[in-house]
Amino acid sequence: MLLIFMLCSIALIARAVNLQVMETDFLQGQGEARFLREVTIASTRGVITDRNGEPLAVSTPVDSVWVHPGQLLEYPEKIKPLAELLNANPEEIERKLTQRSNKEFVWLLRRLNPDVADKIRGLNIPGVNLQKEYRRFYPAGEVTSHVIGFTNIDDVGQEGLELAYDSWLAGSPGRKRVIKDRKGQIVEEVELIKESDPGKDLRLTIDKRLQYLAYRELKSTVLQHGARSGSVVVLDVNSGEVLAMVNQPSYNPNDPGHDTDGMRNRAVTDVIEPGSVMKPIAITSVLEYGLAIPTTPVETSPGYTVVSGHTIRDHSNYGLLDVTGVVMKSSNVGVTKLALQLKPEQMWDTYHRYGFGEATGTGFPGESAGVLRNHRRWRRLEQATIAYGYGISATPLQLAQAYAAIANGGNLRQPAFIQGSNNPPISAIDPEIAHSVAVMLETVTTTAGTGTKARVANYRIAGKTGTSHKVSASGYAAARYVSSFAGFGPASNPRLVCVVVINDPTGEEYYGGLVAAPLFSEVMTGAMRILNIPPDDYPTMLVNAGDVTGGGADD
């Protein structure tokens, strides 16, 4: 018996030595694997603000629930109360956990309501854990959705500036080592491995006040005319900064859903054949190459002309006009006769210097470059149609950039969404020619022009109406239109450029002068007041009090 006890003692001592000395590292590692964990420290995404510091995108802390399937399945009676709080089917949860029973981490629901998170915490269910994350919140909702975009469930940018500047906005998560008990609760923080690094803030050029104004007026116009979609862009003439950019239809970035059509920033991604708003560009080229001056006479009788067997018509027979009158009356015949005096390469060069045919360079995701075919492929008819806005495609932002160059003495600036962007002016057009074109555009809003409804009380406004037929499968549709207006003000010292595009207006009113011009007027009227821009048209207001609509063709 003594020998047996001695042998047992020796075996126990040998086992103890083996455990305490020989297998220490292995056993300690196994213990730490069960209780020592590395957990992620969530980092907050940078705040996006407007030019005045108003928040447009912020991150708020929320809890997400995850489970250790093996631990929770040991208490199947706890699944039902958990499912009730998550508004889920308990059988589906149990099936999901059974299929993943070999895993240690499974998400159940991300970004919980705080009340639900507190109730789950109170249940103290084994294997059920809460982890802090951040959820993106957009205070302005659909008003700024097309510019800002949104993030996905993992807080990664998916659209708009959230996508374009994701690496700038996204923070770097940290990590820490903790000890957890058998229920998964943290009982001790062992060490900090890496601190979390919050994302950098982004200050935009957008003015939230102008954004709200433009969005409200655009939505009202689209509903009034039963239009399919619409866009408004407002630029600062001197800096090229985008002060407002809105589209219809829109979407709620706090709950984006799956309507991808409504998520498109049409002002940047969609191109249109602009129609008559392009005539000032053709006139610029005519003036540049010395083929005419503003007072050069142009015969437009009998109201139509034939080019390569195709008839180009005016709204009316305007008879003898000068170049200024061609712009004021929006004469297709007049601008065609002037443009056909140019060599194709001369006309193409002017359009190209205005920025057509290439992206503006804002870096906005999905931005379109539009279409400006190489002049070597132009036929005579195509050169004629490009002069009055067909056969060329552009985005509303490109139109705004070009009109800003006219308003800014021929200096072209790359549009900017971010404050402090490096977008120096490029001399695209001779200042005197730009001034001459600007003066012509001011006549469009007089009582004899096509854009009288674009007027702004107490301010001189320059601009151009546009109405173009839409392309269908069988050619240009007879009853589908794009109505537009592009202009700037105050004309004496331009500060703001505004471009309005209304796609597919229905009903009897579809001309740019009747659909887009009134919207331009509402947006510019509010913008002048909000930005406290001094009036420059007091005498006209006093002399022509009440005369705000006038006559003229409805182009």
Secondary structure as GFF3:
##gff-version 3
##sequence-region A 1 555
A	DSSP	alpha_helix	2	17	.	.	.	ID=ss1
A	DSSP	pi_helix	18	22	.	.	.	ID=ss2
A	DSSP	alpha_helix	24	35	.	.	.	ID=ss3
A	DSSP	beta_strand	36	41	.	.	.	ID=ss4
A	DSSP	beta_strand	48	49	.	.	.	ID=ss5
A	DSSP	beta_strand	55	67	.	.	.	ID=ss6
A	DSSP	alpha_helix	69	73	.	.	.	ID=ss7
A	DSSP	three_ten_helix	76	78	.	.	.	ID=ss8
A	DSSP	alpha_helix	79	86	.	.	.	ID=ss9
A	DSSP	alpha_helix	90	99	.	.	.	ID=ss10
A	DSSP	beta_strand	106	109	.	.	.	ID=ss11
A	DSSP	alpha_helix	114	123	.	.	.	ID=ss12
A	DSSP	beta_strand	128	137	.	.	.	ID=ss13
A	DSSP	three_ten_helix	141	143	.	.	.	ID=ss14
A	DSSP	alpha_helix	145	148	.	.	.	ID=ss15
A	DSSP	alpha_helix	160	164	.	.	.	ID=ss16
A	DSSP	alpha_helix	166	169	.	.	.	ID=ss17
A	DSSP	beta_strand	174	180	.	.	.	ID=ss18
A	DSSP	beta_strand	186	194	.	.	.	ID=ss19
A	DSSP	beta_strand	202	203	.	.	.	ID=ss20
A	DSSP	alpha_helix	208	224	.	.	.	ID=ss21
A	DSSP	beta_strand	229	236	.	.	.	ID=ss22
A	DSSP	beta_strand	242	248	.	.	.	ID=ss23
A	DSSP	alpha_helix	260	263	.	.	.	ID=ss24
A	DSSP	alpha_helix	266	269	.	.	.	ID=ss25
A	DSSP	three_ten_helix	275	278	.	.	.	ID=ss26
A	DSSP	alpha_helix	279	288	.	.	.	ID=ss27
A	DSSP	beta_strand	297	299	.	.	.	ID=ss28
A	DSSP	beta_strand	304	307	.	.	.	ID=ss29
A	DSSP	beta_strand	310	313	.	.	.	ID=ss30
A	DSSP	beta_strand	320	322	.	.	.	ID=ss31
A	DSSP	alpha_helix	323	329	.	.	.	ID=ss32
A	DSSP	alpha_helix	332	339	.	.	.	ID=ss33
A	DSSP	alpha_helix	344	353	.	.	.	ID=ss34
A	DSSP	three_ten_helix	375	377	.	.	.	ID=ss35
A	DSSP	alpha_helix	380	387	.	.	.	ID=ss36
A	DSSP	alpha_helix	396	407	.	.	.	ID=ss37
A	DSSP	beta_strand	411	412	.	.	.	ID=ss38
A	DSSP	beta_strand	426	427	.	.	.	ID=ss39
A	DSSP	alpha_helix	431	443	.	.	.	ID=ss40
A	DSSP	three_ten_helix	452	454	.	.	.	ID=ss41
A	DSSP	beta_strand	462	472	.	.	.	ID=ss42
A	DSSP	beta_strand	475	489	.	.	.	ID=ss43
A	DSSP	beta_strand	496	503	.	.	.	ID=ss44
A	DSSP	alpha_helix	512	530	.	.	.	ID=ss45
A	DSSP	alpha_helix	538	543	.	.	.	ID=ss46
###
